[in-house]
Amino acid sequence: MTKEEDFAIHTLHWAEIEPRYYAEYTGKDNSLYAIWPAPVDADACFNKAGFNDFSDLDTSNEFEGILSNLVQSFTKLGTPRVINKYYPSLYHRFFKRIDIMGQLLGPVYDDRIPACIVEFGNPKVAAIKTEAGHPILLVTVKKDRNELFQSILIKIANGRNLKNTILKWEHIISNSGDAIPNKP
């Protein structure tokens, strides 16, 4: 394992999100978790939600590595399926393939890009959603597989601190119709 001081991202925060935010989308058989790094760039939404570990450090490469490790871990459950896709430009549509990582990272870096949802397993065992220009990974897992989330969380932290942190989610996550669906 790597020591925490070797990272620009020193902590991975996580929380189980209350069903009232996504119950109609995740379904009663799923749990919804959020994972986000610290520090993050100064952000009014995070601040309103009660989070204040801000820095102007460039953590994008580390965040992308964390997301890549999460995708790889869930891929063991089955082939990933992109549910929501965005097509950023005519050039990309015709000349450059947008891979799963590109699809998931688009909404993290630009709040004008619609949410991206990637499901794993058939039937779905887990899903990752990104949205709203925030470096938050919304993760759905079947309730009978919650231990899977915990073990993967430890793996993707890769020696970083893990902290269960409760936020005022209404300031950060969308409550729109593109939230994580409960259908395979």
C-alpha positions as CSV (number, residue, x, y, z in Angstrom):
1,M,0.0,0.0,0.0
2,T,1.0,3.6,-0.6
3,K,1.3,6.1,2.2
4,E,-1.4,8.7,2.4
5,E,1.1,11.6,2.2
6,D,2.1,10.4,-1.2
7,F,-1.2,11.5,-2.6
8,A,-2.7,14.9,-3.6
9,I,-6.0,13.3,-2.7
10,H,-5.5,12.5,1.0
11,T,-8.9,11.2,1.9
12,L,-11.8,9.4,0.2
13,H,-15.1,10.4,1.8
14,W,-18.1,8.2,1.4
15,A,-21.6,8.0,2.7
16,E,-24.7,5.9,2.2
17,I,-27.3,8.3,0.8
18,E,-30.8,8.3,2.3
19,P,-33.4,6.6,0.2
20,R,-35.5,9.8,0.1
21,Y,-33.1,11.2,-2.5
22,Y,-33.2,8.3,-4.9
23,A,-35.7,5.7,-3.7
24,E,-37.9,5.9,-6.9
25,Y,-34.8,5.4,-9.0
26,T,-32.6,2.9,-7.2
27,G,-35.5,0.7,-6.0
28,K,-36.0,-0.9,-2.6
29,D,-33.4,-3.7,-3.3
30,N,-30.5,-1.3,-3.8
31,S,-28.3,0.9,-1.6
32,L,-26.9,4.2,-2.9
33,Y,-23.5,5.4,-1.8
34,A,-21.4,8.5,-2.7
35,I,-17.6,8.6,-2.9
36,W,-15.7,11.8,-3.3
37,P,-12.1,13.0,-2.8
38,A,-10.6,15.5,-0.5
39,P,-9.6,18.0,-1.3
40,V,-11.9,19.3,-4.0
41,D,-11.8,22.6,-5.8
42,A,-13.7,25.3,-4.0
43,D,-17.3,24.8,-4.8
44,A,-20.4,26.6,-3.7
45,C,-22.5,23.4,-3.8
46,F,-20.1,21.4,-1.6
47,N,-19.9,24.4,0.8
48,K,-23.7,24.6,1.1
49,A,-23.7,20.9,1.7
50,G,-21.4,21.2,4.7
51,F,-18.1,20.2,3.1
52,N,-15.0,22.4,3.4
53,D,-11.9,20.5,2.5
54,F,-10.9,22.7,-0.5
55,S,-7.7,23.2,-2.4
56,D,-6.6,24.3,-5.8
57,L,-4.4,21.2,-6.2
58,D,-4.7,19.4,-9.5
59,T,-6.1,16.1,-8.4
60,S,-7.7,15.1,-11.7
61,N,-5.2,12.3,-12.5
62,E,-5.6,10.7,-9.1
63,F,-9.4,11.0,-9.3
64,E,-9.4,9.4,-12.7
65,G,-7.3,6.6,-11.3
66,I,-9.7,6.0,-8.5
67,L,-12.6,5.9,-10.9
68,S,-10.7,3.5,-13.2
69,N,-10.1,1.2,-10.3
70,L,-13.8,1.3,-9.4
71,V,-14.8,0.5,-13.0
72,Q,-12.3,-2.4,-13.1
73,S,-13.5,-3.8,-9.8
74,F,-17.2,-3.7,-10.9
75,T,-16.3,-5.1,-14.3
76,K,-15.6,-8.4,-12.5
77,L,-19.4,-8.5,-11.9
78,G,-20.2,-8.4,-15.6
79,T,-19.7,-6.4,-18.8
80,P,-20.3,-2.7,-18.2
81,R,-23.3,-1.1,-20.0
82,V,-23.5,2.6,-20.5
83,I,-27.1,3.6,-19.9
84,N,-26.8,7.4,-20.5
85,K,-24.4,8.6,-23.1
86,Y,-23.3,12.0,-24.2
87,Y,-21.8,13.0,-27.5
88,P,-19.6,16.1,-27.0
89,S,-19.1,17.0,-30.6
90,L,-19.6,15.9,-34.2
91,Y,-15.9,15.2,-34.4
92,H,-16.1,12.7,-31.5
93,R,-19.2,11.0,-32.9
94,F,-17.6,10.2,-36.2
95,F,-13.8,10.0,-35.6
96,K,-13.1,9.3,-32.0
97,R,-14.6,6.6,-29.8
98,I,-15.6,7.8,-26.3
99,D,-14.8,5.0,-23.9
100,I,-16.6,4.3,-20.6
101,M,-14.0,6.4,-18.7
102,G,-14.6,9.3,-21.1
103,Q,-18.4,8.9,-20.7
104,L,-18.1,8.9,-16.9
105,L,-15.6,11.8,-16.6
106,G,-17.5,14.2,-18.9
107,P,-20.2,15.0,-16.4
108,V,-17.6,15.3,-13.6
109,Y,-15.8,18.1,-15.3
110,D,-18.7,19.9,-17.0
111,D,-22.1,20.4,-15.4
112,R,-23.6,21.1,-18.9
113,I,-23.0,17.4,-19.8
114,P,-25.9,15.1,-18.9
115,A,-25.4,12.4,-16.2
116,C,-23.7,9.2,-17.2
117,I,-24.8,5.8,-15.7
118,V,-22.8,2.6,-16.2
119,E,-24.3,-0.6,-15.0
120,F,-22.5,-3.9,-14.2
121,G,-23.8,-7.5,-14.2
122,N,-26.9,-9.0,-15.8
123,P,-29.1,-8.6,-14.0
124,K,-27.6,-5.4,-12.6
125,V,-25.6,-5.9,-9.4
126,A,-24.0,-2.4,-9.3
127,A,-23.9,0.9,-11.1
128,I,-21.8,4.1,-11.2
129,K,-23.3,7.5,-11.9
130,T,-21.6,10.8,-12.4
131,E,-23.3,14.2,-12.8
132,A,-23.5,17.9,-12.2
133,G,-19.9,18.9,-12.6
134,H,-18.9,17.4,-9.2
135,P,-16.2,14.8,-8.5
136,I,-18.7,12.5,-6.8
137,L,-19.2,8.9,-7.8
138,L,-22.7,7.7,-7.0
139,V,-22.6,3.9,-6.6
140,T,-25.6,1.6,-6.5
141,V,-25.2,-1.9,-5.2
142,K,-27.8,-4.6,-4.4
143,K,-28.5,-4.5,-0.7
144,D,-27.4,-8.1,-0.3
145,R,-24.0,-7.1,-1.8
146,N,-23.2,-4.1,0.5
147,E,-20.1,-5.9,1.7
148,L,-18.9,-5.8,-1.9
149,F,-19.1,-2.0,-1.7
150,Q,-17.0,-1.9,1.5
151,S,-14.3,-4.2,0.1
152,I,-14.0,-2.2,-3.2
153,L,-14.0,1.1,-1.3
154,I,-10.9,-0.1,0.7
155,K,-9.3,-1.3,-2.5
156,I,-9.8,2.0,-4.5
157,A,-8.6,4.1,-1.5
158,N,-5.2,2.4,-2.0
159,G,-3.9,3.5,1.4
160,R,-5.7,6.9,1.6
161,N,-7.8,7.8,4.6
162,L,-11.5,6.7,4.4
163,K,-14.0,8.8,6.1
164,N,-17.8,8.3,6.4
165,T,-19.1,11.9,6.0
166,I,-22.7,13.0,5.9
167,L,-23.6,16.0,3.7
168,K,-26.8,17.9,2.9
169,W,-27.2,16.0,-0.4
170,E,-29.9,18.3,-1.8
171,H,-27.2,20.8,-2.5
172,I,-25.0,18.4,-4.5
173,I,-26.9,15.6,-6.3
174,S,-29.6,16.0,-8.9
175,N,-33.1,14.8,-8.1
176,S,-33.9,14.7,-11.8
177,G,-35.3,11.9,-13.9
178,D,-31.9,10.9,-15.1
179,A,-30.9,9.4,-11.7
180,I,-29.7,5.9,-11.4
181,P,-32.5,3.6,-12.7
182,N,-33.5,0.4,-10.9
183,K,-34.1,-1.5,-14.1
184,P,-31.4,-3.8,-15.7
